[in-house]
Amino acid sequence: MKRTLLAATLMSACTIALIVLTSFKNISVDASNQNGEKAKMQKKGAVTFYAHDPVLLSDGTTYTGTVTAEGAINNSGTNIMYTQLLGMALHCTIIMTFPDGTLTIRMNCNMKTFNGRWKILEGTGAYVNTKGEGSLVMPNDVDEILTGFIY
């Protein structure tokens, strides 16, 4: 009698576990930011960032402004850019803040040609583990155009 009851209990538990485990495949994860808004998840492919940095802070090396992303990432937000001039090379770290996360990008520019390269260092929120790089141009004193790929 005890064996039959134990076997029936064990079979019931296994059946319930099987039902629960197979139902997980139909659950989708909803990526939301702190405000409950759905995140604009990036995809792989071409991307262009337009950074406009008209405000130079009192330290003389930090700029703030706006950023728009088009392509694999479609979003807009604000940015802060820390600059360091070493000879004819300008090394910048720009933190782009979007409603669903941030991207930290390292830029290296030639001050003679106003061209350079960029690479994503890290991301938060919807941009965690985002990788990307490309080229950039500085058409004037307050704008940077970064073109490249998210991979």
PyMOL commands that place a pseudoatom at each C-alpha (Angstrom):
pseudoatom trace, name=CA, resn=MET, resi=1, chain=A, elem=C, hetatm=0, pos=[0.000, 0.000, 0.000]
pseudoatom trace, name=CA, resn=LYS, resi=2, chain=A, elem=C, hetatm=0, pos=[2.796, 2.394, 0.930]
pseudoatom trace, name=CA, resn=ARG, resi=3, chain=A, elem=C, hetatm=0, pos=[4.625, 1.624, -2.341]
pseudoatom trace, name=CA, resn=THR, resi=4, chain=A, elem=C, hetatm=0, pos=[1.509, 2.326, -4.409]
pseudoatom trace, name=CA, resn=LEU, resi=5, chain=A, elem=C, hetatm=0, pos=[0.899, 5.639, -2.620]
pseudoatom trace, name=CA, resn=LEU, resi=6, chain=A, elem=C, hetatm=0, pos=[4.563, 6.632, -2.991]
pseudoatom trace, name=CA, resn=ALA, resi=7, chain=A, elem=C, hetatm=0, pos=[4.565, 5.706, -6.697]
pseudoatom trace, name=CA, resn=ALA, resi=8, chain=A, elem=C, hetatm=0, pos=[1.349, 7.676, -7.332]
pseudoatom trace, name=CA, resn=THR, resi=9, chain=A, elem=C, hetatm=0, pos=[2.709, 10.730, -5.500]
pseudoatom trace, name=CA, resn=LEU, resi=10, chain=A, elem=C, hetatm=0, pos=[5.987, 10.548, -7.415]
pseudoatom trace, name=CA, resn=MET, resi=11, chain=A, elem=C, hetatm=0, pos=[4.186, 10.218, -10.773]
pseudoatom trace, name=CA, resn=SER, resi=12, chain=A, elem=C, hetatm=0, pos=[1.945, 13.189, -9.941]
pseudoatom trace, name=CA, resn=ALA, resi=13, chain=A, elem=C, hetatm=0, pos=[4.944, 15.317, -8.993]
pseudoatom trace, name=CA, resn=CYS, resi=14, chain=A, elem=C, hetatm=0, pos=[6.763, 14.397, -12.203]
pseudoatom trace, name=CA, resn=THR, resi=15, chain=A, elem=C, hetatm=0, pos=[3.671, 15.173, -14.301]
pseudoatom trace, name=CA, resn=ILE, resi=16, chain=A, elem=C, hetatm=0, pos=[3.276, 18.600, -12.669]
pseudoatom trace, name=CA, resn=ALA, resi=17, chain=A, elem=C, hetatm=0, pos=[7.003, 19.339, -13.132]
pseudoatom trace, name=CA, resn=LEU, resi=18, chain=A, elem=C, hetatm=0, pos=[6.783, 18.365, -16.812]
pseudoatom trace, name=CA, resn=ILE, resi=19, chain=A, elem=C, hetatm=0, pos=[3.774, 20.635, -17.372]
pseudoatom trace, name=CA, resn=VAL, resi=20, chain=A, elem=C, hetatm=0, pos=[5.470, 23.577, -15.633]
pseudoatom trace, name=CA, resn=LEU, resi=21, chain=A, elem=C, hetatm=0, pos=[8.768, 23.156, -17.489]
pseudoatom trace, name=CA, resn=THR, resi=22, chain=A, elem=C, hetatm=0, pos=[7.173, 22.819, -20.933]
pseudoatom trace, name=CA, resn=SER, resi=23, chain=A, elem=C, hetatm=0, pos=[5.065, 25.937, -20.365]
pseudoatom trace, name=CA, resn=PHE, resi=24, chain=A, elem=C, hetatm=0, pos=[8.209, 28.139, -19.987]
pseudoatom trace, name=CA, resn=LYS, resi=25, chain=A, elem=C, hetatm=0, pos=[8.971, 28.014, -23.702]
pseudoatom trace, name=CA, resn=ASN, resi=26, chain=A, elem=C, hetatm=0, pos=[5.901, 30.181, -24.403]
pseudoatom trace, name=CA, resn=ILE, resi=27, chain=A, elem=C, hetatm=0, pos=[6.913, 32.958, -22.025]
pseudoatom trace, name=CA, resn=SER, resi=28, chain=A, elem=C, hetatm=0, pos=[8.495, 36.027, -23.634]
pseudoatom trace, name=CA, resn=VAL, resi=29, chain=A, elem=C, hetatm=0, pos=[10.749, 38.413, -21.788]
pseudoatom trace, name=CA, resn=ASP, resi=30, chain=A, elem=C, hetatm=0, pos=[9.592, 42.030, -21.765]
pseudoatom trace, name=CA, resn=ALA, resi=31, chain=A, elem=C, hetatm=0, pos=[12.623, 44.343, -21.615]
pseudoatom trace, name=CA, resn=SER, resi=32, chain=A, elem=C, hetatm=0, pos=[11.521, 47.527, -19.890]
pseudoatom trace, name=CA, resn=ASN, resi=33, chain=A, elem=C, hetatm=0, pos=[13.400, 50.467, -18.484]
pseudoatom trace, name=CA, resn=GLN, resi=34, chain=A, elem=C, hetatm=0, pos=[12.923, 51.999, -15.037]
pseudoatom trace, name=CA, resn=ASN, resi=35, chain=A, elem=C, hetatm=0, pos=[9.833, 53.904, -16.207]
pseudoatom trace, name=CA, resn=GLY, resi=36, chain=A, elem=C, hetatm=0, pos=[8.176, 50.720, -17.466]
pseudoatom trace, name=CA, resn=GLU, resi=37, chain=A, elem=C, hetatm=0, pos=[8.597, 51.728, -21.102]
pseudoatom trace, name=CA, resn=LYS, resi=38, chain=A, elem=C, hetatm=0, pos=[9.540, 49.005, -23.567]
pseudoatom trace, name=CA, resn=ALA, resi=39, chain=A, elem=C, hetatm=0, pos=[13.200, 49.133, -24.487]
pseudoatom trace, name=CA, resn=LYS, resi=40, chain=A, elem=C, hetatm=0, pos=[14.172, 49.765, -28.108]
pseudoatom trace, name=CA, resn=MET, resi=41, chain=A, elem=C, hetatm=0, pos=[16.424, 46.760, -28.452]
pseudoatom trace, name=CA, resn=GLN, resi=42, chain=A, elem=C, hetatm=0, pos=[19.271, 47.219, -30.883]
pseudoatom trace, name=CA, resn=LYS, resi=43, chain=A, elem=C, hetatm=0, pos=[19.938, 44.868, -33.737]
pseudoatom trace, name=CA, resn=LYS, resi=44, chain=A, elem=C, hetatm=0, pos=[23.058, 44.070, -35.685]
pseudoatom trace, name=CA, resn=GLY, resi=45, chain=A, elem=C, hetatm=0, pos=[23.884, 46.243, -38.661]
pseudoatom trace, name=CA, resn=ALA, resi=46, chain=A, elem=C, hetatm=0, pos=[24.872, 49.717, -39.775]
pseudoatom trace, name=CA, resn=VAL, resi=47, chain=A, elem=C, hetatm=0, pos=[24.494, 52.620, -37.356]
pseudoatom trace, name=CA, resn=THR, resi=48, chain=A, elem=C, hetatm=0, pos=[25.090, 56.375, -37.413]
pseudoatom trace, name=CA, resn=PHE, resi=49, chain=A, elem=C, hetatm=0, pos=[25.368, 58.562, -34.327]
pseudoatom trace, name=CA, resn=TYR, resi=50, chain=A, elem=C, hetatm=0, pos=[24.972, 62.333, -34.648]
pseudoatom trace, name=CA, resn=ALA, resi=51, chain=A, elem=C, hetatm=0, pos=[26.412, 64.082, -31.584]
pseudoatom trace, name=CA, resn=HIS, resi=52, chain=A, elem=C, hetatm=0, pos=[25.911, 67.825, -31.157]
pseudoatom trace, name=CA, resn=ASP, resi=53, chain=A, elem=C, hetatm=0, pos=[27.987, 69.241, -28.270]
pseudoatom trace, name=CA, resn=PRO, resi=54, chain=A, elem=C, hetatm=0, pos=[27.559, 73.027, -28.092]
pseudoatom trace, name=CA, resn=VAL, resi=55, chain=A, elem=C, hetatm=0, pos=[28.140, 73.475, -24.343]
pseudoatom trace, name=CA, resn=LEU, resi=56, chain=A, elem=C, hetatm=0, pos=[31.716, 73.544, -23.020]
pseudoatom trace, name=CA, resn=LEU, resi=57, chain=A, elem=C, hetatm=0, pos=[31.777, 73.173, -19.251]
pseudoatom trace, name=CA, resn=SER, resi=58, chain=A, elem=C, hetatm=0, pos=[33.970, 75.335, -17.033]
pseudoatom trace, name=CA, resn=ASP, resi=59, chain=A, elem=C, hetatm=0, pos=[36.741, 72.691, -16.835]
pseudoatom trace, name=CA, resn=GLY, resi=60, chain=A, elem=C, hetatm=0, pos=[37.514, 73.428, -20.510]
pseudoatom trace, name=CA, resn=THR, resi=61, chain=A, elem=C, hetatm=0, pos=[37.627, 69.771, -21.568]
pseudoatom trace, name=CA, resn=THR, resi=62, chain=A, elem=C, hetatm=0, pos=[34.058, 68.511, -21.072]
pseudoatom trace, name=CA, resn=TYR, resi=63, chain=A, elem=C, hetatm=0, pos=[31.227, 69.091, -23.531]
pseudoatom trace, name=CA, resn=THR, resi=64, chain=A, elem=C, hetatm=0, pos=[27.511, 68.338, -23.267]
pseudoatom trace, name=CA, resn=GLY, resi=65, chain=A, elem=C, hetatm=0, pos=[24.776, 68.131, -25.842]
pseudoatom trace, name=CA, resn=THR, resi=66, chain=A, elem=C, hetatm=0, pos=[22.389, 65.853, -27.678]
pseudoatom trace, name=CA, resn=VAL, resi=67, chain=A, elem=C, hetatm=0, pos=[22.733, 62.643, -29.663]
pseudoatom trace, name=CA, resn=THR, resi=68, chain=A, elem=C, hetatm=0, pos=[20.616, 60.891, -32.271]
pseudoatom trace, name=CA, resn=ALA, resi=69, chain=A, elem=C, hetatm=0, pos=[21.171, 57.309, -33.415]
pseudoatom trace, name=CA, resn=GLU, resi=70, chain=A, elem=C, hetatm=0, pos=[19.851, 55.894, -36.677]
pseudoatom trace, name=CA, resn=GLY, resi=71, chain=A, elem=C, hetatm=0, pos=[20.029, 52.401, -38.139]
pseudoatom trace, name=CA, resn=ALA, resi=72, chain=A, elem=C, hetatm=0, pos=[20.704, 49.381, -35.937]
pseudoatom trace, name=CA, resn=ILE, resi=73, chain=A, elem=C, hetatm=0, pos=[19.925, 51.661, -32.976]
pseudoatom trace, name=CA, resn=ASN, resi=74, chain=A, elem=C, hetatm=0, pos=[17.118, 54.221, -33.363]
pseudoatom trace, name=CA, resn=ASN, resi=75, chain=A, elem=C, hetatm=0, pos=[16.995, 56.558, -30.405]
pseudoatom trace, name=CA, resn=SER, resi=76, chain=A, elem=C, hetatm=0, pos=[17.810, 60.050, -29.209]
pseudoatom trace, name=CA, resn=GLY, resi=77, chain=A, elem=C, hetatm=0, pos=[19.041, 61.474, -25.953]
pseudoatom trace, name=CA, resn=THR, resi=78, chain=A, elem=C, hetatm=0, pos=[21.805, 63.494, -24.335]
pseudoatom trace, name=CA, resn=ASN, resi=79, chain=A, elem=C, hetatm=0, pos=[25.540, 63.049, -24.079]
pseudoatom trace, name=CA, resn=ILE, resi=80, chain=A, elem=C, hetatm=0, pos=[28.550, 64.191, -22.157]
pseudoatom trace, name=CA, resn=MET, resi=81, chain=A, elem=C, hetatm=0, pos=[31.986, 64.073, -23.782]
pseudoatom trace, name=CA, resn=TYR, resi=82, chain=A, elem=C, hetatm=0, pos=[35.329, 64.151, -21.972]
pseudoatom trace, name=CA, resn=THR, resi=83, chain=A, elem=C, hetatm=0, pos=[38.231, 65.247, -24.171]
pseudoatom trace, name=CA, resn=GLN, resi=84, chain=A, elem=C, hetatm=0, pos=[42.015, 64.973, -23.955]
pseudoatom trace, name=CA, resn=LEU, resi=85, chain=A, elem=C, hetatm=0, pos=[44.387, 66.521, -26.489]
pseudoatom trace, name=CA, resn=LEU, resi=86, chain=A, elem=C, hetatm=0, pos=[47.713, 64.728, -26.956]
pseudoatom trace, name=CA, resn=GLY, resi=87, chain=A, elem=C, hetatm=0, pos=[49.757, 66.425, -29.679]
pseudoatom trace, name=CA, resn=MET, resi=88, chain=A, elem=C, hetatm=0, pos=[47.639, 66.323, -32.824]
pseudoatom trace, name=CA, resn=ALA, resi=89, chain=A, elem=C, hetatm=0, pos=[45.418, 63.510, -31.478]
pseudoatom trace, name=CA, resn=LEU, resi=90, chain=A, elem=C, hetatm=0, pos=[42.143, 64.119, -29.687]
pseudoatom trace, name=CA, resn=HIS, resi=91, chain=A, elem=C, hetatm=0, pos=[41.037, 61.260, -27.411]
pseudoatom trace, name=CA, resn=CYS, resi=92, chain=A, elem=C, hetatm=0, pos=[37.409, 61.479, -26.270]
pseudoatom trace, name=CA, resn=THR, resi=93, chain=A, elem=C, hetatm=0, pos=[35.094, 59.389, -24.161]
pseudoatom trace, name=CA, resn=ILE, resi=94, chain=A, elem=C, hetatm=0, pos=[31.442, 60.092, -24.884]
pseudoatom trace, name=CA, resn=ILE, resi=95, chain=A, elem=C, hetatm=0, pos=[28.611, 58.763, -22.752]
pseudoatom trace, name=CA, resn=MET, resi=96, chain=A, elem=C, hetatm=0, pos=[25.347, 58.687, -24.689]
pseudoatom trace, name=CA, resn=THR, resi=97, chain=A, elem=C, hetatm=0, pos=[22.275, 58.528, -22.462]
pseudoatom trace, name=CA, resn=PHE, resi=98, chain=A, elem=C, hetatm=0, pos=[19.079, 57.226, -24.060]
pseudoatom trace, name=CA, resn=PRO, resi=99, chain=A, elem=C, hetatm=0, pos=[15.730, 56.579, -22.330]
pseudoatom trace, name=CA, resn=ASP, resi=100, chain=A, elem=C, hetatm=0, pos=[16.456, 52.832, -22.268]
pseudoatom trace, name=CA, resn=GLY, resi=101, chain=A, elem=C, hetatm=0, pos=[20.169, 52.769, -21.427]
pseudoatom trace, name=CA, resn=THR, resi=102, chain=A, elem=C, hetatm=0, pos=[23.600, 54.245, -22.071]
pseudoatom trace, name=CA, resn=LEU, resi=103, chain=A, elem=C, hetatm=0, pos=[26.511, 53.677, -24.418]
pseudoatom trace, name=CA, resn=THR, resi=104, chain=A, elem=C, hetatm=0, pos=[30.084, 54.622, -23.547]
pseudoatom trace, name=CA, resn=ILE, resi=105, chain=A, elem=C, hetatm=0, pos=[32.191, 55.155, -26.659]
pseudoatom trace, name=CA, resn=ARG, resi=106, chain=A, elem=C, hetatm=0, pos=[35.896, 55.888, -27.060]
pseudoatom trace, name=CA, resn=MET, resi=107, chain=A, elem=C, hetatm=0, pos=[36.810, 58.165, -29.974]
pseudoatom trace, name=CA, resn=ASN, resi=108, chain=A, elem=C, hetatm=0, pos=[40.293, 58.904, -31.325]
pseudoatom trace, name=CA, resn=CYS, resi=109, chain=A, elem=C, hetatm=0, pos=[40.584, 61.764, -33.825]
pseudoatom trace, name=CA, resn=ASN, resi=110, chain=A, elem=C, hetatm=0, pos=[43.311, 63.334, -35.910]
pseudoatom trace, name=CA, resn=MET, resi=111, chain=A, elem=C, hetatm=0, pos=[43.227, 67.111, -35.297]
pseudoatom trace, name=CA, resn=LYS, resi=112, chain=A, elem=C, hetatm=0, pos=[44.679, 67.813, -38.749]
pseudoatom trace, name=CA, resn=THR, resi=113, chain=A, elem=C, hetatm=0, pos=[42.134, 65.815, -40.793]
pseudoatom trace, name=CA, resn=PHE, resi=114, chain=A, elem=C, hetatm=0, pos=[39.254, 65.872, -38.235]
pseudoatom trace, name=CA, resn=ASN, resi=115, chain=A, elem=C, hetatm=0, pos=[38.659, 62.178, -38.951]
pseudoatom trace, name=CA, resn=GLY, resi=116, chain=A, elem=C, hetatm=0, pos=[39.025, 59.243, -36.621]
pseudoatom trace, name=CA, resn=ARG, resi=117, chain=A, elem=C, hetatm=0, pos=[37.762, 55.951, -35.239]
pseudoatom trace, name=CA, resn=TRP, resi=118, chain=A, elem=C, hetatm=0, pos=[35.313, 54.972, -32.506]
pseudoatom trace, name=CA, resn=LYS, resi=119, chain=A, elem=C, hetatm=0, pos=[34.534, 51.840, -30.490]
pseudoatom trace, name=CA, resn=ILE, resi=120, chain=A, elem=C, hetatm=0, pos=[31.843, 50.992, -27.947]
pseudoatom trace, name=CA, resn=LEU, resi=121, chain=A, elem=C, hetatm=0, pos=[33.411, 50.340, -24.536]
pseudoatom trace, name=CA, resn=GLU, resi=122, chain=A, elem=C, hetatm=0, pos=[30.256, 49.381, -22.638]
pseudoatom trace, name=CA, resn=GLY, resi=123, chain=A, elem=C, hetatm=0, pos=[26.491, 49.668, -22.494]
pseudoatom trace, name=CA, resn=THR, resi=124, chain=A, elem=C, hetatm=0, pos=[23.767, 49.612, -19.854]
pseudoatom trace, name=CA, resn=GLY, resi=125, chain=A, elem=C, hetatm=0, pos=[20.042, 48.853, -19.958]
pseudoatom trace, name=CA, resn=ALA, resi=126, chain=A, elem=C, hetatm=0, pos=[18.960, 47.797, -23.447]
pseudoatom trace, name=CA, resn=TYR, resi=127, chain=A, elem=C, hetatm=0, pos=[22.578, 48.194, -24.604]
pseudoatom trace, name=CA, resn=VAL, resi=128, chain=A, elem=C, hetatm=0, pos=[24.280, 45.728, -22.242]
pseudoatom trace, name=CA, resn=ASN, resi=129, chain=A, elem=C, hetatm=0, pos=[26.814, 43.656, -24.199]
pseudoatom trace, name=CA, resn=THR, resi=130, chain=A, elem=C, hetatm=0, pos=[26.452, 45.853, -27.296]
pseudoatom trace, name=CA, resn=LYS, resi=131, chain=A, elem=C, hetatm=0, pos=[29.573, 45.850, -29.454]
pseudoatom trace, name=CA, resn=GLY, resi=132, chain=A, elem=C, hetatm=0, pos=[30.331, 48.195, -32.306]
pseudoatom trace, name=CA, resn=GLU, resi=133, chain=A, elem=C, hetatm=0, pos=[32.908, 50.370, -34.021]
pseudoatom trace, name=CA, resn=GLY, resi=134, chain=A, elem=C, hetatm=0, pos=[33.511, 52.529, -37.032]
pseudoatom trace, name=CA, resn=SER, resi=135, chain=A, elem=C, hetatm=0, pos=[34.829, 55.802, -38.362]
pseudoatom trace, name=CA, resn=LEU, resi=136, chain=A, elem=C, hetatm=0, pos=[34.001, 59.380, -37.466]
pseudoatom trace, name=CA, resn=VAL, resi=137, chain=A, elem=C, hetatm=0, pos=[34.267, 62.868, -38.821]
pseudoatom trace, name=CA, resn=MET, resi=138, chain=A, elem=C, hetatm=0, pos=[34.112, 66.215, -37.033]
pseudoatom trace, name=CA, resn=PRO, resi=139, chain=A, elem=C, hetatm=0, pos=[32.622, 68.630, -39.620]
pseudoatom trace, name=CA, resn=ASN, resi=140, chain=A, elem=C, hetatm=0, pos=[32.861, 71.604, -37.196]
pseudoatom trace, name=CA, resn=ASP, resi=141, chain=A, elem=C, hetatm=0, pos=[33.674, 72.477, -33.586]
pseudoatom trace, name=CA, resn=VAL, resi=142, chain=A, elem=C, hetatm=0, pos=[30.434, 71.134, -32.069]
pseudoatom trace, name=CA, resn=ASP, resi=143, chain=A, elem=C, hetatm=0, pos=[29.434, 68.071, -34.112]
pseudoatom trace, name=CA, resn=GLU, resi=144, chain=A, elem=C, hetatm=0, pos=[30.640, 64.496, -34.469]
pseudoatom trace, name=CA, resn=ILE, resi=145, chain=A, elem=C, hetatm=0, pos=[29.238, 62.009, -36.958]
pseudoatom trace, name=CA, resn=LEU, resi=146, chain=A, elem=C, hetatm=0, pos=[30.041, 58.397, -36.106]
pseudoatom trace, name=CA, resn=THR, resi=147, chain=A, elem=C, hetatm=0, pos=[29.269, 55.765, -38.733]
pseudoatom trace, name=CA, resn=GLY, resi=148, chain=A, elem=C, hetatm=0, pos=[29.896, 52.069, -38.361]
pseudoatom trace, name=CA, resn=PHE, resi=149, chain=A, elem=C, hetatm=0, pos=[28.399, 48.762, -37.337]
pseudoatom trace, name=CA, resn=ILE, resi=150, chain=A, elem=C, hetatm=0, pos=[26.792, 47.112, -34.347]
pseudoatom trace, name=CA, resn=TYR, resi=151, chain=A, elem=C, hetatm=0, pos=[27.754, 43.429, -34.138]
for i in range(1, 151): cmd.bond("trace and resi %d" % i, "trace and resi %d" % (i + 1))
show_as sticks, trace
zoom trace
